[in-house]
Amino acid sequence: MEFDQLLNRFKQKDVLAFEQLYEMYYKNILGVVFNIVRDNDIAEEVTQDVFMKAWNNATSYNTEKGRFFTWILNIARNAAIDKTRSKDFNKKSKNLDAEIFVDILQDNVNLDSRTNTIGIKEFVNKLADTCKKLIELLYFKGYTQKEASESLEVPLGTVKTRNRNCLTNLRKMLE
């Protein structure tokens, strides 16, 4: 079955189409969410919520505006960031075990191996170092543009321009 047909069935609330898309993308979305929330249980919960949001808002997906994976990835990224900003998450993270904290600091340097399952890592690695760092912060670590600006010690406007340029370069590679 062609992917476009699968998406049309999904938009028409076909449960089998949902299950197929879930199987295709679950691990990828889970990996991205985990990179942001850094907790397996929370990542599982958020990922389930992401697929439910996609299901409930299936008719809002427009193939002319982008790929399905990009659409659901944005839902996942936003949901994971929202989760990290929630009161419950912040209370829990204040009680992080020192071992977990060390792992987070060590992982802060490299893209997590889970993100490679979506196949994007090889393309990101072909970008300039400035792009790699920026994309990692914004899309794999869940930083806001302001937080990325502070982390990279560059003006916010520079982050916005670099982000736009880096994504343009990445899109060209994927075409």
ZAVEX-888286 format. One record per residue: residue in one letter; residue number from 1; x, y, z of N, C-alpha, C in turn. Coordinates in pm, whole numbers. Example, Ala and Ser with C-alpha at 12.3 -4.5 7.8 and 13.67 -1.06 7.14 Angstrom:
<pts>
pt seza: A lovo: 1 nu: 1319 nv: -569 nw: 780 cau: 1230 cav: -450 caw: 780 cu: 1320 cv: -330 cw: 780
pt seza: S lovo: 2 nu: 1285 nv: -225 nw: 708 cau: 1367 cav: -106 caw: 714 cu: 1290 cv: 3 cw: 787
</pts>
This chain:
<pts>
pt seza: M lovo: 1 nu: 85 nv: -119 nw: 0 cau: 0 cav: 0 caw: 0 cu: 89 cv: 125 cw: 0
pt seza: E lovo: 2 nu: 51 nv: 222 nw: -76 cau: 126 cav: 346 caw: -81 cu: 105 cv: 426 cw: 46
pt seza: F lovo: 3 nu: 208 nv: 504 nw: 79 cau: 205 cav: 581 caw: 202 cu: 93 cv: 684 cw: 201
pt seza: D lovo: 4 nu: 68 nv: 745 nw: 86 cau: -41 cav: 844 caw: 75 cu: -176 cv: 781 cw: 108
pt seza: Q lovo: 5 nu: -197 nv: 660 nw: 62 cau: -322 cav: 590 caw: 92 cu: -332 cv: 561 cw: 242
pt seza: L lovo: 6 nu: -220 nv: 522 nw: 300 cau: -216 cav: 496 caw: 443 cu: -253 cv: 622 cw: 522
pt seza: L lovo: 7 nu: -197 nv: 735 nw: 481 cau: -228 cav: 862 caw: 548 cu: -375 cv: 900 cw: 532
pt seza: N lovo: 8 nu: -429 nv: 878 nw: 414 cau: -572 cav: 908 caw: 393 cu: -660 cv: 822 cw: 482
pt seza: R lovo: 9 nu: -625 nv: 695 nw: 494 cau: -702 cav: 607 caw: 583 cu: -687 cv: 652 cw: 728
pt seza: F lovo: 10 nu: -568 nv: 695 nw: 766 cau: -543 cav: 745 caw: 901 cu: -630 cv: 867 cw: 929
pt seza: K lovo: 11 nu: -636 nv: 959 nw: 833 cau: -717 cav: 1079 caw: 849 cu: -866 cv: 1047 cw: 858
pt seza: Q lovo: 12 nu: -905 nv: 933 nw: 802 cau: -1045 cav: 890 caw: 809 cu: -1071 cv: 802 cw: 932
pt seza: K lovo: 13 nu: -975 nv: 802 nw: 1025 cau: -987 cav: 729 caw: 1152 cu: -988 cv: 577 cw: 1136
pt seza: D lovo: 14 nu: -911 nv: 527 nw: 1039 cau: -896 cav: 383 caw: 1021 cu: -796 cv: 332 cw: 1125
pt seza: V lovo: 15 nu: -842 nv: 246 nw: 1214 cau: -759 cav: 196 caw: 1324 cu: -639 cv: 119 cw: 1271
pt seza: L lovo: 16 nu: -657 nv: 41 nw: 1166 cau: -544 cav: -36 caw: 1110 cu: -436 cv: 57 cw: 1055
pt seza: A lovo: 17 nu: -477 nv: 167 nw: 995 cau: -380 cav: 265 caw: 945 cu: -304 cv: 327 cw: 1061
pt seza: F lovo: 18 nu: -377 nv: 359 nw: 1168 cau: -313 cav: 412 caw: 1289 cu: -209 cv: 314 cw: 1341
pt seza: E lovo: 19 nu: -246 nv: 187 nw: 1350 cau: -153 cav: 86 caw: 1401 cu: -29 cv: 75 cw: 1314
pt seza: Q lovo: 20 nu: -46 nv: 83 nw: 1182 cau: 69 cav: 76 caw: 1092 cu: 162 cv: 196 cw: 1112
pt seza: L lovo: 21 nu: 105 nv: 314 nw: 1121 cau: 187 cav: 434 caw: 1142 cu: 255 cv: 430 cw: 1278
pt seza: Y lovo: 22 nu: 184 nv: 380 nw: 1376 cau: 239 cav: 365 caw: 1510 cu: 361 cv: 273 cw: 1505
pt seza: E lovo: 23 nu: 348 nv: 159 nw: 1440 cau: 460 cav: 65 caw: 1429 cu: 578 cv: 127 cw: 1353
pt seza: M lovo: 24 nu: 548 nv: 206 nw: 1253 cau: 653 cav: 268 caw: 1171 cu: 732 cv: 372 cw: 1250
pt seza: Y lovo: 25 nu: 665 nv: 448 nw: 1335 cau: 727 cav: 565 caw: 1395 cu: 745 cv: 562 cw: 1546
pt seza: Y lovo: 26 nu: 691 nv: 463 nw: 1614 cau: 696 cav: 463 caw: 1760 cu: 837 cv: 476 cw: 1816
pt seza: K lovo: 27 nu: 928 nv: 392 nw: 1770 cau: 1065 cav: 395 caw: 1825 cu: 1133 cv: 528 cw: 1797
pt seza: N lovo: 28 nu: 1111 nv: 582 nw: 1680 cau: 1172 cav: 709 caw: 1644 cu: 1124 cv: 823 cw: 1735
pt seza: I lovo: 29 nu: 993 nv: 828 nw: 1753 cau: 934 cav: 933 caw: 1837 cu: 978 cv: 914 cw: 1982
pt seza: L lovo: 30 nu: 979 nv: 791 nw: 2029 cau: 1024 cav: 762 caw: 2165 cu: 1167 cv: 810 cw: 2186
pt seza: G lovo: 31 nu: 1254 nv: 787 nw: 2089 cau: 1393 cav: 830 caw: 2100 cu: 1406 cv: 981 cw: 2111
pt seza: V lovo: 32 nu: 1331 nv: 1053 nw: 2032 cau: 1336 cav: 1199 caw: 2035 cu: 1281 cv: 1251 cw: 2168
pt seza: V lovo: 33 nu: 1169 nv: 1195 nw: 2212 cau: 1110 cav: 1237 caw: 2339 cu: 1205 cv: 1207 cw: 2454
pt seza: F lovo: 34 nu: 1266 nv: 1089 nw: 2452 cau: 1359 cav: 1052 caw: 2559 cu: 1476 cv: 1150 cw: 2567
pt seza: N lovo: 35 nu: 1525 nv: 1194 nw: 2452 cau: 1636 cav: 1291 caw: 2452 cu: 1600 cv: 1419 cw: 2523
pt seza: I lovo: 36 nu: 1473 nv: 1452 nw: 2528 cau: 1430 cav: 1574 caw: 2594 cu: 1396 cv: 1551 cw: 2740
pt seza: V lovo: 37 nu: 1320 nv: 1446 nw: 2771 cau: 1275 cav: 1426 caw: 2909 cu: 1372 cv: 1346 cw: 2995
pt seza: R lovo: 38 nu: 1456 nv: 1264 nw: 2932 cau: 1560 cav: 1186 caw: 3001 cu: 1506 cv: 1089 cw: 3106
pt seza: D lovo: 39 nu: 1390 nv: 1034 nw: 3082 cau: 1331 cav: 937 caw: 3174 cu: 1248 cv: 841 cw: 3090
pt seza: N lovo: 40 nu: 1279 nv: 712 nw: 3100 cau: 1211 cav: 613 caw: 3016 cu: 1060 cv: 610 cw: 3035
pt seza: D lovo: 41 nu: 1016 nv: 608 nw: 3160 cau: 872 cav: 601 caw: 3187 cu: 799 cv: 724 cw: 3134
pt seza: I lovo: 42 nu: 857 nv: 840 nw: 3158 cau: 794 cav: 964 caw: 3111 cu: 796 cv: 968 cw: 2958
pt seza: A lovo: 43 nu: 906 nv: 924 nw: 2898 cau: 915 cav: 921 caw: 2752 cu: 808 cv: 830 cw: 2693
pt seza: E lovo: 44 nu: 786 nv: 715 nw: 2755 cau: 681 cav: 623 caw: 2709 cu: 543 cv: 691 cw: 2717
pt seza: E lovo: 45 nu: 518 nv: 756 nw: 2830 cau: 390 cav: 823 caw: 2852 cu: 367 cv: 935 cw: 2751
pt seza: V lovo: 46 nu: 468 nv: 1018 nw: 2733 cau: 457 cav: 1130 caw: 2639 cu: 439 cv: 1078 cw: 2496
pt seza: T lovo: 47 nu: 510 nv: 973 nw: 2461 cau: 499 cav: 917 caw: 2327 cu: 358 cv: 865 cw: 2301
pt seza: Q lovo: 48 nu: 300 nv: 799 nw: 2400 cau: 161 cav: 754 caw: 2386 cu: 68 cv: 874 cw: 2364
pt seza: D lovo: 49 nu: 92 nv: 979 nw: 2443 cau: 10 cav: 1101 caw: 2428 cu: 25 cv: 1162 cw: 2289
pt seza: V lovo: 50 nu: 147 nv: 1158 nw: 2236 cau: 174 cav: 1214 caw: 2104 cu: 90 cv: 1142 cw: 1998
pt seza: F lovo: 51 nu: 88 nv: 1010 nw: 2005 cau: 11 cav: 936 caw: 1906 cu: -140 cv: 958 cw: 1923
pt seza: M lovo: 52 nu: -183 nv: 979 nw: 2045 cau: -325 cav: 1010 caw: 2066 cu: -358 cv: 1150 cw: 2011
pt seza: K lovo: 53 nu: -266 nv: 1245 nw: 2031 cau: -287 cav: 1379 caw: 1974 cu: -291 cv: 1373 cw: 1823
pt seza: A lovo: 54 nu: -200 nv: 1294 nw: 1765 cau: -198 cav: 1279 caw: 1619 cu: -329 cv: 1218 cw: 1570
pt seza: W lovo: 55 nu: -377 nv: 1117 nw: 1641 cau: -502 cav: 1051 caw: 1605 cu: -619 cv: 1150 cw: 1614
pt seza: N lovo: 56 nu: -625 nv: 1223 nw: 1723 cau: -735 cav: 1317 caw: 1744 cu: -731 cv: 1436 cw: 1649
pt seza: N lovo: 57 nu: -612 nv: 1469 nw: 1599 cau: -596 cav: 1584 caw: 1510 cu: -553 cv: 1543 cw: 1370
pt seza: A lovo: 58 nu: -581 nv: 1420 nw: 1334 cau: -536 cav: 1366 caw: 1205 cu: -580 cv: 1452 cw: 1087
pt seza: T lovo: 59 nu: -698 nv: 1507 nw: 1095 cau: -748 cav: 1587 caw: 981 cu: -671 cv: 1718 cw: 964
pt seza: S lovo: 60 nu: -598 nv: 1759 nw: 1066 cau: -521 cav: 1884 caw: 1054 cu: -389 cv: 1864 cw: 981
pt seza: Y lovo: 61 nu: -349 nv: 1738 nw: 960 cau: -225 cav: 1713 caw: 885 cu: -249 cv: 1742 cw: 737
pt seza: N lovo: 62 nu: -158 nv: 1820 nw: 679 cau: -168 cav: 1858 caw: 539 cu: -39 cv: 1817 cw: 468
pt seza: T lovo: 63 nu: -49 nv: 1729 nw: 371 cau: 69 cav: 1680 caw: 299 cu: 143 cv: 1792 cw: 226
pt seza: E lovo: 64 nu: 73 nv: 1897 nw: 191 cau: 137 cav: 2008 caw: 120 cu: 227 cv: 2091 cw: 210
pt seza: K lovo: 65 nu: 206 nv: 2083 nw: 339 cau: 286 cav: 2162 caw: 434 cu: 409 cv: 2088 cw: 484
pt seza: G lovo: 66 nu: 418 nv: 1959 nw: 457 cau: 535 cav: 1884 caw: 501 cu: 506 cv: 1737 cw: 515
pt seza: R lovo: 67 nu: 611 nv: 1664 nw: 549 cau: 600 cav: 1520 caw: 565 cu: 530 cv: 1484 cw: 695
pt seza: F lovo: 68 nu: 468 nv: 1367 nw: 696 cau: 399 cav: 1318 caw: 814 cu: 495 cv: 1307 cw: 931
pt seza: F lovo: 69 nu: 614 nv: 1254 nw: 905 cau: 710 cav: 1237 caw: 1015 cu: 744 cv: 1371 cw: 1078
pt seza: T lovo: 70 nu: 762 nv: 1474 nw: 998 cau: 792 cav: 1607 caw: 1051 cu: 677 cv: 1658 cw: 1136
pt seza: W lovo: 71 nu: 555 nv: 1634 nw: 1089 cau: 436 cav: 1677 caw: 1163 cu: 429 cv: 1610 cw: 1300
pt seza: I lovo: 72 nu: 445 nv: 1478 nw: 1303 cau: 433 cav: 1407 caw: 1431 cu: 556 cv: 1434 cw: 1518
pt seza: L lovo: 73 nu: 670 nv: 1458 nw: 1456 cau: 790 cav: 1493 caw: 1532 cu: 771 cv: 1626 cw: 1605
pt seza: N lovo: 74 nu: 709 nv: 1722 nw: 1538 cau: 681 cav: 1851 caw: 1603 cu: 583 cv: 1836 cw: 1719
pt seza: I lovo: 75 nu: 483 nv: 1750 nw: 1701 cau: 391 cav: 1723 caw: 1811 cu: 468 cv: 1664 cw: 1928
pt seza: A lovo: 76 nu: 556 nv: 1570 nw: 1899 cau: 635 cav: 1503 caw: 2004 cu: 728 cv: 1600 cw: 2074
pt seza: R lovo: 77 nu: 797 nv: 1679 nw: 1998 cau: 892 cav: 1774 caw: 2055 cu: 819 cv: 1872 cw: 2148
pt seza: N lovo: 78 nu: 708 nv: 1926 nw: 2100 cau: 630 cav: 2020 caw: 2182 cu: 575 cv: 1954 cw: 2307
pt seza: A lovo: 79 nu: 526 nv: 1831 nw: 2294 cau: 472 cav: 1760 caw: 2410 cu: 582 cv: 1732 cw: 2512
pt seza: A lovo: 80 nu: 700 nv: 1694 nw: 2464 cau: 811 cav: 1665 caw: 2556 cu: 857 cv: 1792 cw: 2627
pt seza: I lovo: 81 nu: 865 nv: 1900 nw: 2554 cau: 905 cav: 2028 caw: 2616 cu: 799 cv: 2072 cw: 2717
pt seza: D lovo: 82 nu: 672 nv: 2058 nw: 2681 cau: 566 cav: 2092 caw: 2776 cu: 578 cv: 2008 cw: 2902
pt seza: K lovo: 83 nu: 610 nv: 1881 nw: 2885 cau: 624 cav: 1792 caw: 3001 cu: 738 cv: 1839 cw: 3091
pt seza: T lovo: 84 nu: 850 nv: 1880 nw: 3032 cau: 964 cav: 1924 caw: 3115 cu: 934 cv: 2053 cw: 3189
pt seza: R lovo: 85 nu: 837 nv: 2127 nw: 3141 cau: 801 cav: 2254 caw: 3206 cu: 689 cv: 2237 cw: 3309
pt seza: S lovo: 86 nu: 636 nv: 2116 nw: 3319 cau: 525 cav: 2093 caw: 3413 cu: 576 cv: 2089 cw: 3557
pt seza: K lovo: 87 nu: 488 nv: 2119 nw: 3650 cau: 524 cav: 2119 caw: 3792 cu: 567 cv: 1981 cw: 3839
pt seza: D lovo: 88 nu: 494 nv: 1878 nw: 3800 cau: 527 cav: 1742 caw: 3842 cu: 666 cv: 1701 cw: 3795
pt seza: F lovo: 89 nu: 697 nv: 1734 nw: 3671 cau: 828 cav: 1698 caw: 3617 cu: 938 cv: 1773 cw: 3692
pt seza: N lovo: 90 nu: 915 nv: 1901 nw: 3718 cau: 1017 cav: 1981 caw: 3787 cu: 1039 cv: 1932 cw: 3929
pt seza: K lovo: 91 nu: 933 nv: 1890 nw: 3997 cau: 949 cav: 1835 caw: 4132 cu: 1032 cv: 1708 cw: 4127
pt seza: K lovo: 92 nu: 1002 nv: 1622 nw: 4030 cau: 1075 cav: 1496 caw: 4018 cu: 1222 cv: 1521 cw: 3982
pt seza: S lovo: 93 nu: 1248 nv: 1614 nw: 3893 cau: 1386 cav: 1637 caw: 3849 cu: 1471 cv: 1700 cw: 3959
pt seza: K lovo: 94 nu: 1408 nv: 1764 nw: 4056 cau: 1485 cav: 1819 caw: 4167 cu: 1543 cv: 1707 cw: 4253
pt seza: N lovo: 95 nu: 1484 nv: 1588 nw: 4242 cau: 1529 cav: 1475 caw: 4321 cu: 1608 cv: 1373 cw: 4238
pt seza: L lovo: 96 nu: 1668 nv: 1419 nw: 4129 cau: 1744 cav: 1328 caw: 4044 cu: 1860 cv: 1264 cw: 4118
pt seza: D lovo: 97 nu: 1879 nv: 1137 nw: 4091 cau: 1993 cav: 1063 caw: 4143 cu: 2121 cv: 1120 cw: 4080
pt seza: A lovo: 98 nu: 2228 nv: 1127 nw: 4153 cau: 2355 cav: 1182 caw: 4102 cu: 2405 cv: 1105 cw: 3981
pt seza: E lovo: 99 nu: 2383 nv: 974 nw: 3978 cau: 2426 cav: 893 caw: 3864 cu: 2355 cv: 937 cw: 3736
pt seza: I lovo: 100 nu: 2226 nv: 960 nw: 3746 cau: 2149 cav: 1003 caw: 3630 cu: 2199 cv: 1140 cw: 3584
pt seza: F lovo: 101 nu: 2226 nv: 1228 nw: 3678 cau: 2273 cav: 1361 caw: 3644 cu: 2405 cv: 1355 cw: 3568
pt seza: V lovo: 102 nu: 2496 nv: 1269 nw: 3612 cau: 2624 cav: 1252 caw: 3543 cu: 2600 cv: 1203 cw: 3401
pt seza: D lovo: 103 nu: 2509 nv: 1107 nw: 3383 cau: 2478 cav: 1057 caw: 3249 cu: 2424 cv: 1168 cw: 3160
pt seza: I lovo: 104 nu: 2337 nv: 1252 nw: 3216 cau: 2281 cav: 1361 caw: 3137 cu: 2392 cv: 1456 cw: 3093
pt seza: L lovo: 105 nu: 2483 nv: 1488 nw: 3183 cau: 2593 cav: 1577 caw: 3147 cu: 2681 cv: 1516 cw: 3040
pt seza: Q lovo: 106 nu: 2710 nv: 1387 nw: 3051 cau: 2794 cav: 1322 caw: 2952 cu: 2724 cv: 1316 cw: 2817
pt seza: D lovo: 107 nu: 2594 nv: 1287 nw: 2817 cau: 2519 cav: 1277 caw: 2693 cu: 2495 cv: 1413 cw: 2629
pt seza: N lovo: 108 nu: 2513 nv: 1519 nw: 2704 cau: 2485 cav: 1653 caw: 2653 cu: 2574 cv: 1688 cw: 2534
pt seza: V lovo: 109 nu: 2683 nv: 1613 nw: 2515 cau: 2777 cav: 1646 caw: 2409 cu: 2737 cv: 1584 cw: 2275
pt seza: N lovo: 110 nu: 2684 nv: 1463 nw: 2276 cau: 2658 cav: 1391 caw: 2152 cu: 2511 cv: 1363 cw: 2130
pt seza: L lovo: 111 nu: 2475 nv: 1346 nw: 2003 cau: 2340 cav: 1302 caw: 1972 cu: 2322 cv: 1162 cw: 2028
pt seza: D lovo: 112 nu: 2214 nv: 1135 nw: 2093 cau: 2187 cav: 1004 caw: 2148 cu: 2172 cv: 903 cw: 2035
pt seza: S lovo: 113 nu: 2218 nv: 781 nw: 2057 cau: 2212 cav: 679 caw: 1953 cu: 2069 cv: 649 cw: 1910
pt seza: R lovo: 114 nu: 1973 nv: 674 nw: 1998 cau: 1833 cav: 649 caw: 1963 cu: 1788 cv: 737 cw: 1847
pt seza: T lovo: 115 nu: 1842 nv: 856 nw: 1836 cau: 1799 cav: 945 caw: 1728 cu: 1845 cv: 893 cw: 1594
pt seza: N lovo: 116 nu: 1946 nv: 807 nw: 1592 cau: 1993 cav: 753 caw: 1466 cu: 1889 cv: 663 cw: 1401
pt seza: T lovo: 117 nu: 1796 nv: 609 nw: 1480 cau: 1695 cav: 520 caw: 1422 cu: 1604 cv: 594 cw: 1326
pt seza: I lovo: 118 nu: 1595 nv: 724 nw: 1336 cau: 1514 cav: 799 caw: 1241 cu: 1593 cv: 832 cw: 1115
pt seza: G lovo: 119 nu: 1723 nv: 798 nw: 1113 cau: 1804 cav: 818 caw: 995 cu: 1850 cv: 960 cw: 973
pt seza: I lovo: 120 nu: 1817 nv: 1049 nw: 1062 cau: 1851 cav: 1189 caw: 1042 cu: 1993 cv: 1220 cw: 1088
pt seza: K lovo: 121 nu: 2045 nv: 1140 nw: 1179 cau: 2175 cav: 1168 caw: 1238 cu: 2285 cv: 1177 cw: 1130
pt seza: E lovo: 122 nu: 2281 nv: 1086 nw: 1034 cau: 2385 cav: 1088 caw: 930 cu: 2380 cv: 1218 cw: 849
pt seza: F lovo: 123 nu: 2260 nv: 1271 nw: 827 cau: 2248 cav: 1396 caw: 753 cu: 2293 cv: 1514 cw: 840
pt seza: V lovo: 124 nu: 2254 nv: 1514 nw: 965 cau: 2294 cav: 1621 caw: 1057 cu: 2446 cv: 1624 cw: 1070
pt seza: N lovo: 125 nu: 2507 nv: 1506 nw: 1075 cau: 2653 cav: 1499 caw: 1090 cu: 2727 cv: 1555 cw: 968
pt seza: K lovo: 126 nu: 2661 nv: 1567 nw: 855 cau: 2723 cav: 1623 caw: 735 cu: 2720 cv: 1777 cw: 737
pt seza: L lovo: 127 nu: 2643 nv: 1833 nw: 828 cau: 2634 cav: 1979 caw: 838 cu: 2756 cv: 2037 cw: 908
pt seza: A lovo: 128 nu: 2774 nv: 2167 nw: 897 cau: 2882 cav: 2236 caw: 967 cu: 2863 cv: 2219 cw: 1118
pt seza: D lovo: 129 nu: 2971 nv: 2228 nw: 1194 cau: 2966 cav: 2210 caw: 1339 cu: 2865 cv: 2304 cw: 1405
pt seza: T lovo: 130 nu: 2858 nv: 2428 nw: 1358 cau: 2764 cav: 2522 caw: 1419 cu: 2620 cv: 2473 cw: 1401
pt seza: C lovo: 131 nu: 2592 nv: 2415 nw: 1285 cau: 2458 cav: 2362 caw: 1259 cu: 2431 cv: 2239 cw: 1346
pt seza: K lovo: 132 nu: 2530 nv: 2152 nw: 1355 cau: 2513 cav: 2030 caw: 1436 cu: 2479 cv: 2066 cw: 1580
pt seza: K lovo: 133 nu: 2554 nv: 2159 nw: 1636 cau: 2531 cav: 2198 caw: 1776 cu: 2392 cv: 2259 cw: 1793
pt seza: L lovo: 134 nu: 2357 nv: 2347 nw: 1701 cau: 2229 cav: 2416 caw: 1711 cu: 2111 cv: 2320 cw: 1695
pt seza: I lovo: 135 nu: 2116 nv: 2234 nw: 1595 cau: 2007 cav: 2139 caw: 1572 cu: 1996 cv: 2042 cw: 1688
pt seza: E lovo: 136 nu: 2108 nv: 2000 nw: 1742 cau: 2104 cav: 1910 caw: 1857 cu: 2033 cv: 1977 cw: 1975
pt seza: L lovo: 137 nu: 2067 nv: 2101 nw: 2002 cau: 2005 cav: 2171 caw: 2115 cu: 1856 cv: 2193 cw: 2092
pt seza: L lovo: 138 nu: 1821 nv: 2243 nw: 1974 cau: 1682 cav: 2280 caw: 1947 cu: 1589 cv: 2161 cw: 1924
pt seza: Y lovo: 139 nu: 1637 nv: 2060 nw: 1852 cau: 1547 cav: 1955 caw: 1810 cu: 1565 cv: 1822 cw: 1882
pt seza: F lovo: 140 nu: 1683 nv: 1797 nw: 1937 cau: 1704 cav: 1671 caw: 2006 cu: 1712 cv: 1687 cw: 2157
pt seza: K lovo: 141 nu: 1744 nv: 1805 nw: 2204 cau: 1752 cav: 1828 caw: 2348 cu: 1636 cv: 1913 cw: 2400
pt seza: G lovo: 142 nu: 1559 nv: 1972 nw: 2308 cau: 1440 cav: 2045 caw: 2348 cu: 1463 cv: 2186 cw: 2398
pt seza: Y lovo: 143 nu: 1578 nv: 2245 nw: 2367 cau: 1603 cav: 2381 caw: 2409 cu: 1514 cv: 2477 cw: 2331
pt seza: T lovo: 144 nu: 1478 nv: 2588 nw: 2393 cau: 1413 cav: 2696 caw: 2320 cu: 1524 cv: 2772 cw: 2247
pt seza: Q lovo: 145 nu: 1486 nv: 2860 nw: 2155 cau: 1588 cav: 2938 caw: 2085 cu: 1664 cv: 3027 cw: 2183
pt seza: K lovo: 146 nu: 1594 nv: 3080 nw: 2282 cau: 1658 cav: 3165 caw: 2383 cu: 1760 cv: 3084 cw: 2464
pt seza: E lovo: 147 nu: 1721 nv: 2964 nw: 2505 cau: 1813 cav: 2878 caw: 2582 cu: 1934 cv: 2839 cw: 2497
pt seza: A lovo: 148 nu: 1912 nv: 2810 nw: 2369 cau: 2022 cav: 2777 caw: 2280 cu: 2115 cv: 2897 cw: 2264
pt seza: S lovo: 149 nu: 2058 nv: 3015 nw: 2256 cau: 2136 cav: 3138 caw: 2247 cu: 2228 cv: 3153 cw: 2368
pt seza: E lovo: 150 nu: 2173 nv: 3128 nw: 2485 cau: 2252 cav: 3139 caw: 2608 cu: 2359 cv: 3030 cw: 2614
pt seza: S lovo: 151 nu: 2323 nv: 2909 nw: 2577 cau: 2416 cav: 2797 caw: 2583 cu: 2532 cv: 2815 cw: 2485
pt seza: L lovo: 152 nu: 2502 nv: 2864 nw: 2366 cau: 2604 cav: 2883 caw: 2263 cu: 2674 cv: 3018 cw: 2274
pt seza: E lovo: 153 nu: 2620 nv: 3103 nw: 2362 cau: 2674 cav: 3238 caw: 2383 cu: 2678 cv: 3320 cw: 2255
pt seza: V lovo: 154 nu: 2564 nv: 3317 nw: 2184 cau: 2547 cav: 3399 caw: 2064 cu: 2413 cv: 3471 cw: 2075
pt seza: P lovo: 155 nu: 2395 nv: 3582 nw: 2005 cau: 2268 cav: 3655 caw: 2011 cu: 2151 cv: 3570 cw: 1961
pt seza: L lovo: 156 nu: 2033 nv: 3598 nw: 2014 cau: 1912 cav: 3527 caw: 1977 cu: 1886 cv: 3536 cw: 1826
pt seza: G lovo: 157 nu: 1907 nv: 3652 nw: 1769 cau: 1888 cav: 3669 caw: 1625 cu: 1979 cv: 3578 cw: 1544
pt seza: T lovo: 158 nu: 2100 nv: 3558 nw: 1591 cau: 2195 cav: 3469 caw: 1524 cu: 2144 cv: 3325 cw: 1528
pt seza: V lovo: 159 nu: 2089 nv: 3285 nw: 1643 cau: 2035 cav: 3150 caw: 1656 cu: 1921 cv: 3131 cw: 1557
pt seza: K lovo: 160 nu: 1832 nv: 3230 nw: 1546 cau: 1719 cav: 3219 caw: 1454 cu: 1765 cv: 3209 cw: 1309
pt seza: T lovo: 161 nu: 1862 nv: 3292 nw: 1272 cau: 1913 cav: 3290 caw: 1135 cu: 1984 cv: 3158 cw: 1106
pt seza: R lovo: 162 nu: 2070 nv: 3114 nw: 1197 cau: 2141 cav: 2988 caw: 1179 cu: 2043 cv: 2872 cw: 1170
pt seza: N lovo: 163 nu: 1942 nv: 2873 nw: 1255 cau: 1843 cav: 2765 caw: 1252 cu: 1777 cv: 2757 cw: 1115
pt seza: R lovo: 164 nu: 1734 nv: 2870 nw: 1065 cau: 1670 cav: 2874 caw: 933 cu: 1765 cv: 2824 cw: 825
pt seza: N lovo: 165 nu: 1889 nv: 2872 nw: 826 cau: 1987 cav: 2832 caw: 726 cu: 2024 cv: 2684 cw: 737
pt seza: C lovo: 166 nu: 2040 nv: 2636 nw: 860 cau: 2076 cav: 2496 caw: 881 cu: 1964 cv: 2403 cw: 835
pt seza: L lovo: 167 nu: 1841 nv: 2440 nw: 865 cau: 1729 cav: 2357 caw: 821 cu: 1714 cv: 2359 cw: 669
pt seza: T lovo: 168 nu: 1742 nv: 2471 nw: 608 cau: 1740 cav: 2478 caw: 461 cu: 1844 cv: 2384 cw: 403
pt seza: N lovo: 169 nu: 1964 nv: 2385 nw: 461 cau: 2071 cav: 2294 caw: 415 cu: 2030 cv: 2148 cw: 435
pt seza: L lovo: 170 nu: 1969 nv: 2120 nw: 548 cau: 1926 cav: 1983 caw: 577 cu: 1817 cv: 1938 cw: 479
pt seza: R lovo: 171 nu: 1722 nv: 2026 nw: 450 cau: 1616 cav: 1994 caw: 354 cu: 1675 cv: 1963 cw: 217
pt seza: K lovo: 172 nu: 1775 nv: 2041 nw: 175 cau: 1839 cav: 2018 caw: 44 cu: 1903 cv: 1879 cw: 39
pt seza: M lovo: 173 nu: 1965 nv: 1838 nw: 150 cau: 2026 cav: 1705 caw: 155 cu: 1922 cv: 1594 cw: 144
pt seza: L lovo: 174 nu: 1804 nv: 1618 nw: 199 cau: 1700 cav: 1515 caw: 203 cu: 1621 cv: 1505 cw: 73
pt seza: E lovo: 175 nu: 1635 nv: 1603 nw: -13 cau: 1559 cav: 1600 caw: -141 cu: 1618 cv: 1502 cw: -240
</pts>
